Amino acid sequence: MTGSARAGGVPTRAASEFARVHGHAPTGVWSAPGRVNLIGEHTDYNDGFVLPFALPFRIAVAARARTDGLLAITTVGDDGRPQRAEPVPVESLEPGRVTGWAAYPSGVSWVLRHEGFPSGADLLIAGDVPAGAGLSSSHALQCATALALLGLAGVELDHQGAPSRSQVAAWVQRSENDFVGVPTGLLDQTASLCCVESHVLFLDVRSGGMEQVPFDAAAAGFDVLVIDTKARHSHSDSGYRERRAGCERAAALLGVRALRDVSLSGAPNGSADTSPAGTGTPVLDDALAALPEELRPLVRHVVTENDRVEHTVELLRAGRLAEIGELLTASHESLRDDYQVSCLELDVAVDVSLAAGALGARMTGGGFGGSAIALVPHTERDTVGDKVIAAFAERSLPAPGLFTAVPSAGAGRDI
C-alpha cells in the first residue's frame, strides 16, 4: 500500500495532534502496523520459522527535526491528552537513561545514533494497535520511530542507498534487547516492516529468507477472528526470559547452534544442516533422551512448531487454506502443555471457538495473556464470537475484544 493510500485515520490524527502540541506541522508522518502470527511461536529466537501477517491497526509517529540535539517525545491517547516524556540529549542516551514507555522510541534513537543518524527530533505518537494484547504494539512503535528518524535524515526505505527493511528490523531488535533490556527475537520487527497485503510472511529467521505466501481468507470464505482476552501480555515478564534461556541451554547441551538444528525425522530443517561437523542433524527423540527432564518440553515444542509452520506453508501454497486448522490447534496444545505459556483466558477462547465451529484456534504472541486467533467460516463468525463473549461472562472474566484480522501493508511513510 502506498503512503497516500494510508494517509487517513491514525497518521492524520498524529499530524493534527503534532500541530496542536507544537504549533506547526510535522515534516512527515510514518507508521507501522501491529501483527498477528498465524503460526510459529517461540521459534524466532531459536533460529526457526515464523508465519506472521500485518494488521490494519497502526502506530504513527509525526516528526520534525530539532536543532538543539534533544529528543522530545509526546504520546496522545484516545482521550486526546498529551503525555510528554522528559526531553533528553540524543548524545547522552544510554541503556538505563530512559525508563517506561519512552524507553522504546529512545532506544531506537540510541541505535540510530550509533549508525550515523544522531539528530534530535520532536516526535508525537498516536495509534490504534491494542496495547498489551500480544499484537506487537511496542514493535510497531519502534519501527515507526525508526522510519521517522531516518526520514528526518533524508533516508526513506526502499529508495536507493537506504538500509534494507531487514537491516532496520535488526536495529529495532537491538534497541529492545540492549536499551530496553527485553530479549526479543526478530519476528515482530520483521513482520511490521516487511509484510504486504493479502499475504503471510514465511520467514526463515536464521537465513533471513522471506516468501510472501498468498493468504486471502475472506476470498476462501473464512475469517481470522482475533480474540483479545484483555489479560495483559508483556515480553518483559520473567517467563519469557526463562524459556529462552532454557532453549539456549538445551541447544548447548545438544551441541547445536540453536534448536532449529533438531528435526523430527533426521533430515535438516531448511536449506542447510548447520550442526557441528560430524554430528549430523539431531533427531527429536534422541535429543529428548539426552536432555534433563525440565528442558524436554521446550525442545519438543520448538521442533514440532517449526514442522507445523512448514506444513502450513505447503498447504497455503497449494491453495488448501481450509486444511490449516488442525495445525493451528496443535500449535496451541503444544504452547499450552509443553511450553506452558497459555492461561485461563486464552484456553477458554480457543476451546469455546473450536466447540462453536472454528476449524482451528490458537493463542498468538508470546503468551501469558494477550490474544487468540480462530479460523472461522464466515457464516459462523458471529456465532463463534457470541459464544466466546458468553463464556467469558460465565467465568466472570473481562469481556474480550473481537475483530477480524485482514492481512495488511507493512511500515511506510504516510504524509
Secondary structure, DSSP 8 states (H G I E B T S, - for coil): --HHHH-SSHHHHHHHHHHHHHSS--SEEEEEEEEEEEE--S-GGGT-EEEEEEEEEEEEEEEEE-SS-EEEEEEE-TT--EEE---EEGGG--TTSS-GGGHHHHHHHHHHHHTT----EEEEEEE-S-TTSSS-HHHHHHHHHHHHHHHHTT--TTSTT---HHHHHHHHHHIIIIII-----SHHHHHHHH--TTEEEEEETTT--EEEEE--TTTTTEEEEEEE------TTSHHHHHHHHHHHHHHHHHT-SSGGG-BSSSS-STT---S-TTT---BHHHHHHHS-GGGHHHHHHHHHHHHHHHHHHHHHHTT-GGGGHHHHHHHHHHHHHTS----HHHHHHHHHHHHTT-SEEEEESSSSSSEEEEEEEGGGHHHHHHHHHHHHHHTT----EEEEE--B---EE--
